[in-house]
Amino acid sequence: MGQTQRVLVVEDEDKLRRILQLQLQSSGFEVDQAGSAEEALRIADRADVVVTDLRLPGMDGLSLLTALRRQNSATPVIVMTAFGSVETAVEAMKAGAADFVTKPFSLDHLLTVVQKALEVRKLRAENQKLREELGIRYEFDNIVGRSPAMQEVFATIARVAPTRGTVLLAGESGVGKDLIARAIHHHSPRRDRPFVKINCTALPENLMESELFGYEKGAFTGASVNKPGKFEQADTGTVMLDEIGDVPPTIQVKLLRVLQERELERLGSNKTRHIDVRVIAATNVDLRQALENGTFREDLYYRLNVLPLNIPPLRQRKEDIPFLAEHFVARISADLGRPCTLSQSGIDRLLQWEWPGNVRELQNVIERSMVLCNGESLEAADIRIDTSRQKSEAQVVSGFLPPGMNLDQYEQSIIREALRRAVGNKSQAARLLGITRNALRYRLSQMGIDDNEQQAASQSGK
């Protein structure tokens, strides 16, 4: 049972009170007893559950129940009475009783009722703890940032969260777009409704429509049941479209309809379904450049860009690095179960790096450094930063373009090499190049390479 739980028995009959005490003690409970409600109130604060008779000398059981509730006590109360009428039971339950037993009752039945009340209390406490943890996690002061740029972000969150307007989060990978999207949802009137995150990059193009909008039974081979899509799952709540720039044009049209009309049709169905969702889109690429490249619809862009929020990279707000680092040290220390602090030399070391991976990279560096550190303080020598990327970038800059190549030729050679390494897979090649799948498709068309030629080239190893 874990920690021994305490039951307070309130009964004016000495013999019955003693019997209940012995039975509960034999079942592993610690037991306090009181012969009156007044006596019970003095010791009720240490009880995990109260079992009380309704008929007591002086203050009765219902008055005791009311007094406990007035003290904001979360202790469950089980009432006993020989007058087991429906009216008495209803009155006790309305006053906040956890359960009700009528005399005479079996001791086994009473034990079952007590254990049930304790289990309900435990579940409620766990639920409250989870709610509090979620609330703390997405409070603005937990999205660490004291720089003017981040204070502006916090102010914008506070302004846009109460509305249902579409938000477009822009920022490099690792700046915390997911955390900010959840903060907007948590501080909105939809906080108790679903939050559904959709990673557009992770969805294969041929499955994206059915995943987003659902499908009807028989819509395609293997569709044996009706299935709602992500938007229907988020109805009355919030949808986060992560990496929106990677959505193919055919799906962009359907997204535009959802944003404009708040309606959709499942794959294989002609039935229009109306939904109520708040959309938060996120991108780590410049959608305006995608507009110029013809890979992103202009009308969809303006529908998404109602409430734009640009999240600055970490290198542009280095004053936040010490506070972020100390925040991660405290959190990771709790996870590791051992104390650790960050020295000034460690902070100085962190401030020297440009953080191409932003806050996510900083968190990973702190965790790696703490796991491998032998002491209780992170010194400069303990900070484990992967500098290989910086060295490779420096080598590229020093050599500039390869001899005999102009910029267009160099870009085309890189694209061809990415396709070769990805064995013709456009999504994988786009990830290697750090661009979206649509941007790659546009560049291939500019190079005069169609899909058939690309596949043949990748298979021949050219």
C-alpha positions in Angstrom: 0.0 0.0 0.0 3.1 2.2 0.2 2.9 4.9 2.9 0.4 4.0 5.7 -2.8 6.0 5.4 -4.8 7.3 8.3 -8.5 7.0 8.9 -10.4 9.2 11.4 -13.5 7.4 12.8 -16.1 9.7 14.3 -18.7 7.7 16.3 -20.4 8.3 19.6 -21.0 4.6 20.4 -17.7 3.4 22.1 -18.2 -0.2 21.2 -18.8 0.3 17.5 -16.0 2.9 17.3 -13.6 0.3 18.9 -14.7 -2.4 16.4 -14.2 -0.1 13.5 -10.7 0.9 14.8 -9.6 -2.7 15.2 -10.9 -3.8 11.8 -9.2 -0.9 10.0 -6.0 -1.4 11.8 -6.0 -5.1 10.9 -6.3 -4.0 7.2 -3.1 -1.8 7.5 -4.5 1.6 8.3 -3.5 3.9 11.1 -6.7 5.0 12.9 -7.6 8.0 15.0 -11.0 8.1 16.7 -13.3 10.8 18.1 -16.6 10.6 20.0 -17.9 14.0 18.7 -17.6 16.3 15.7 -16.0 19.0 17.8 -13.2 16.6 18.8 -12.9 15.4 15.2 -12.3 18.9 13.9 -9.3 19.3 16.1 -7.5 16.3 14.5 -9.1 16.0 11.1 -6.2 17.8 9.3 -3.9 14.7 9.6 -6.5 12.2 8.3 -6.5 10.8 4.7 -10.2 9.9 5.0 -12.9 10.5 7.6 -15.7 8.0 8.4 -18.4 9.7 10.5 -21.8 8.9 11.9 -24.5 11.4 10.9 -26.1 11.3 14.4 -23.7 12.7 16.9 -24.0 14.6 20.2 -23.8 18.4 19.7 -22.7 19.1 16.1 -24.0 16.4 13.8 -22.2 14.6 10.9 -23.6 16.9 8.2 -22.4 20.0 10.1 -18.9 18.3 10.5 -18.9 17.7 6.7 -19.8 21.3 6.0 -17.1 22.6 8.4 -14.4 20.4 6.7 -15.4 21.8 3.3 -15.3 25.3 4.7 -11.7 24.7 5.6 -11.0 23.7 2.0 -10.2 20.2 3.1 -9.8 17.7 0.2 -10.1 14.8 2.7 -12.9 12.5 1.5 -15.7 11.9 4.0 -17.8 8.8 4.3 -21.0 9.1 6.3 -22.7 6.3 8.2 -26.3 6.3 9.4 -29.0 4.0 10.5 -31.6 6.2 8.8 -30.8 5.1 5.3 -33.4 7.0 3.5 -32.8 8.4 0.0 -33.3 11.9 1.3 -30.6 11.6 3.8 -28.2 10.1 1.3 -28.9 12.9 -1.2 -28.4 15.5 1.5 -25.0 14.0 2.5 -23.8 13.7 -1.1 -24.9 17.3 -1.9 -22.8 18.5 1.1 -19.8 16.8 -0.4 -19.7 13.3 1.0 -17.5 10.9 -0.9 -19.8 7.9 -0.2 -22.6 6.7 2.0 -23.2 3.5 4.0 -26.2 2.5 6.0 -26.2 0.6 9.3 -26.0 -2.3 9.7 -23.2 -2.8 7.2 -20.5 -5.4 6.8 -16.9 -4.5 7.7 -15.7 -5.7 4.4 -18.1 -3.4 2.6 -16.8 -0.4 4.7 -13.2 -1.3 3.8 -14.1 -1.4 0.1 -15.8 2.0 0.4 -12.7 3.5 2.2 -10.3 2.1 -0.3 -12.4 3.5 -3.2 -12.5 6.9 -1.6 -8.7 6.9 -1.1 -8.1 5.8 -4.7 -10.3 8.6 -6.0 -8.4 11.1 -3.9 -5.1 9.9 -5.2 -6.3 10.2 -8.8 -7.6 13.7 -8.2 -4.3 14.7 -6.7 -2.3 13.3 -9.6 -4.6 15.0 -12.1 -4.2 18.3 -10.2 -0.4 17.9 -10.2 -0.4 17.2 -14.0 -2.5 20.3 -14.6 -0.2 22.4 -12.4 3.0 21.1 -14.2 1.5 21.8 -17.6 0.5 25.3 -16.4 4.1 25.9 -15.1 5.7 24.5 -18.2 4.0 26.9 -20.6 3.9 30.0 -18.4 5.8 32.9 -20.0 8.3 32.9 -17.2 9.2 29.3 -18.0 10.0 30.3 -21.6 13.2 31.8 -20.4 14.2 35.1 -21.9 15.0 38.5 -20.4 16.2 40.2 -23.6 14.1 42.9 -25.1 13.5 40.7 -28.1 12.0 37.9 -26.0 10.0 40.3 -23.9 8.4 41.5 -27.1 7.6 37.8 -27.9 6.0 37.4 -24.5 3.9 40.6 -25.0 2.8 39.3 -28.4 1.8 35.9 -26.9 -0.3 37.7 -24.3 -2.1 39.8 -27.1 -2.8 37.0 -29.6 -3.6 34.1 -27.2 -7.2 35.2 -26.3 -8.1 35.5 -30.0 -8.9 32.8 -32.5 -6.7 34.5 -35.2 -4.2 32.4 -37.2 -0.6 32.8 -35.9 2.5 32.3 -38.1 5.6 31.5 -36.1 8.8 32.1 -37.9 12.3 31.3 -36.7 15.2 29.0 -37.1 15.1 25.4 -36.0 15.6 25.0 -32.3 14.3 28.5 -31.2 11.3 27.0 -29.4 8.4 27.4 -31.8 6.7 24.3 -30.4 6.9 25.7 -26.8 5.5 29.1 -27.9 2.7 27.5 -29.8 1.7 25.5 -26.7 1.9 28.6 -24.6 -0.5 30.4 -27.0 -2.9 27.5 -26.7 -2.5 27.2 -22.9 -3.4 30.9 -22.4 -6.3 30.8 -24.8 -10.0 30.1 -24.1 -9.3 26.7 -25.8 -6.8 25.6 -23.1 -9.0 22.6 -22.0 -9.6 21.5 -25.6 -7.3 19.4 -27.9 -3.9 20.6 -29.0 -2.8 18.6 -32.1 0.7 19.1 -33.6 1.2 18.1 -37.2 4.8 17.8 -38.5 4.3 18.4 -42.2 7.8 17.2 -43.0 7.3 13.9 -41.4 4.2 13.1 -43.5 4.8 11.4 -46.9 3.2 13.4 -49.7 0.9 10.5 -50.7 -0.4 10.1 -47.2 -0.7 13.8 -46.2 -4.3 14.4 -47.4 -5.7 11.3 -45.6 -3.8 12.2 -42.4 -4.9 15.8 -42.3 -8.5 15.5 -43.5 -9.3 11.8 -42.8 -10.9 9.2 -45.1 -14.0 7.2 -45.6 -14.2 3.4 -45.7 -13.3 2.2 -49.2 -11.6 5.4 -50.2 -8.5 3.4 -51.2 -7.1 -0.1 -50.8 -6.8 -0.8 -47.1 -9.3 1.8 -45.9 -11.4 -0.7 -44.0 -13.0 1.9 -41.6 -13.9 5.5 -41.5 -11.0 7.6 -39.9 -11.1 11.3 -38.9 -8.1 13.3 -39.8 -6.0 15.5 -37.6 -8.2 18.6 -38.1 -11.3 16.7 -36.9 -9.4 15.4 -33.9 -8.5 19.0 -33.0 -12.1 20.3 -33.4 -12.8 23.1 -30.8 -9.1 23.2 -30.1 -5.8 24.2 -31.7 -3.8 22.7 -34.6 -0.1 23.4 -35.0 1.2 23.0 -38.6 4.9 22.6 -38.1 7.1 23.2 -41.1 4.2 24.6 -43.2 6.6 25.5 -46.0 7.0 21.8 -46.8 3.3 21.2 -47.7 2.8 20.3 -51.4 0.6 22.6 -53.6 -2.3 20.1 -53.8 -2.6 20.1 -50.0 -2.1 23.9 -49.8 -5.5 24.3 -51.7 -7.3 22.2 -49.1 -5.6 24.0 -46.2 -6.8 27.3 -47.7 -10.4 26.1 -47.6 -10.1 25.1 -44.0 -8.7 28.5 -43.1 -11.3 30.4 -45.2 -14.5 28.4 -44.7 -13.7 26.3 -41.6 -14.8 23.2 -43.5 -13.3 20.1 -45.1 -14.2 16.8 -46.8 -12.7 13.5 -46.0 -10.9 11.5 -48.7 -13.6 9.5 -50.6 -16.5 11.5 -49.3 -18.6 14.4 -50.7 -19.9 15.3 -47.3 -18.8 18.7 -46.0 -17.8 18.8 -42.4 -17.6 22.0 -40.4 -14.9 22.4 -37.8 -13.8 24.9 -35.3 -10.0 25.0 -35.0 -7.5 27.7 -34.2 -4.5 27.3 -36.5 -0.9 28.0 -35.5 1.6 27.5 -38.4 5.4 27.4 -38.0 8.2 27.6 -40.4 12.0 27.8 -40.4 12.3 28.9 -44.0 11.4 32.3 -45.6 7.9 31.8 -47.0 8.3 35.1 -49.0 11.2 33.5 -50.8 9.0 30.4 -51.4 6.4 32.8 -52.9 9.0 34.1 -55.3 10.0 30.6 -56.2 6.4 29.6 -56.9 6.5 26.8 -54.3 4.0 28.4 -51.9 0.6 29.9 -52.7 0.3 33.6 -52.2 -3.3 33.4 -51.0 -2.4 30.8 -48.4 0.5 32.8 -47.2 -1.7 35.8 -46.4 -4.3 33.6 -44.7 -1.5 32.2 -42.4 0.2 35.6 -41.9 -2.6 37.2 -39.9 -0.7 37.3 -36.6 3.0 36.9 -37.5 5.5 36.2 -34.6 9.2 36.2 -35.4 11.3 34.3 -32.8 14.9 35.6 -32.7 17.8 33.1 -32.9 19.9 32.7 -29.8 23.0 34.4 -31.2 20.9 37.6 -31.5 19.9 37.5 -27.8 23.1 36.3 -26.0 22.0 38.0 -22.8 19.5 35.2 -22.4 22.2 32.4 -22.5 23.2 32.6 -18.8 19.5 32.4 -17.7 18.7 29.6 -20.1 21.8 27.6 -19.1 21.0 27.9 -15.4 17.4 26.9 -16.1 18.6 23.7 -17.9 21.1 23.0 -15.2 18.5 23.1 -12.5 16.1 20.9 -14.5 18.7 18.3 -15.6 20.1 18.2 -12.0 16.6 17.2 -10.8 16.4 14.5 -13.5 19.9 13.1 -12.7 19.3 13.2 -9.0 22.5 15.1 -8.2 23.2 18.7 -7.5 25.2 20.8 -10.1 25.9 24.4 -10.6 27.2 26.5 -13.5 30.4 28.5 -12.9 31.2 31.9 -14.3 33.9 30.4 -16.5 31.3 27.9 -17.9 29.0 30.8 -18.7 31.8 32.6 -20.4 32.5 29.5 -22.5 28.9 29.3 -23.6 28.8 33.0 -24.5 31.7 32.5 -27.0 29.7 30.1 -29.2 27.3 31.2 -32.0 24.7 28.5 -31.3 23.6 27.5 -34.9 21.2 25.0 -33.3 19.8 27.7 -31.0 18.1 26.8 -27.7 17.8 23.1 -28.5 21.5 22.9 -29.1 22.2 24.8 -25.8 20.0 22.3 -23.9 21.8 19.3 -25.5 25.2 20.8 -24.7 24.2 21.4 -21.0 22.8 17.9 -20.7 25.9 16.2 -22.3 28.2 18.3 -20.2 26.4 17.4 -16.9 26.3 13.7 -17.7 30.1 13.6 -18.4 31.1 16.0 -15.6 32.7 14.5 -12.5 32.3 17.4 -10.2 29.3 19.4 -8.9 30.2 22.6 -10.9 30.4 23.0 -14.7 33.6 24.8 -15.5 34.7 26.0 -18.9 36.6 22.7 -19.5 33.5 20.7 -18.7 31.4 22.4 -21.5 31.2 19.9 -24.4 30.5 21.8 -27.5 30.7 20.1 -30.9 32.9 22.4 -33.0 33.2 20.2 -36.0 30.4 22.0 -37.9 32.1 25.4 -37.3 35.3 24.0 -38.7 33.7 22.6 -41.8 31.9 25.9 -42.5 35.2 27.8 -42.1 36.8 25.5 -44.7 34.1 26.1 -47.2 34.4 29.9 -46.7 38.2 29.9 -47.0 38.1 27.9 -50.3 35.1 29.9 -51.6 33.8 28.4 -54.9 35.6 25.4 -56.5 38.0 26.4 -59.4 36.2 26.9 -62.7 32.7 27.0 -61.3 30.2 29.9 -61.0 27.5 30.0 -58.3 24.8 28.4 -60.5 27.0 25.5 -61.5 28.1 25.0 -57.9 24.5 25.0 -56.7 23.5 22.5 -59.4 26.4 20.2 -58.5 25.4 20.2 -54.9 21.8 19.4 -55.8 22.8 16.5 -58.0 25.1 15.1 -55.3 22.2 15.3 -52.7 19.9 13.4 -55.1 22.6 10.8 -55.7 23.2 10.3 -51.9 19.4 10.2 -51.3 19.0 7.6 -54.2 16.5 9.9 -55.9 14.3 10.5 -52.8 13.4 14.2 -53.0 12.4 14.5 -49.3 15.6 13.1 -48.1 17.6 15.2 -50.6 15.8 18.3 -49.5 16.7 17.6 -45.9 20.4 17.1 -46.8 20.2 20.5 -48.5 18.4 22.2 -45.7 15.5 23.3 -48.0 11.9 22.2 -48.4 10.8 19.5 -50.8 8.8 22.1 -52.8 11.9 24.3 -53.1 13.9 21.4 -54.3 11.3 20.5 -56.9 11.3 24.1 -58.1 15.1 24.1 -58.5 15.0 20.8 -60.4 12.5 22.3 -62.8 14.8 25.3 -63.3 17.6 22.9 -64.0 15.5 21.2 -66.6 15.4 17.9 -64.7 12.1 16.1 -64.5 11.2 13.2 -62.2 12.0 10.5 -64.7 15.5 11.9 -65.5 16.2 12.4 -61.8 15.3 8.7 -61.0 17.4 7.4 -63.9 20.4 9.5 -62.8 20.1 8.3 -59.2 19.9 4.7 -60.2 22.9 5.0 -62.6 25.0 6.7 -59.9 25.5 9.8 -61.9 
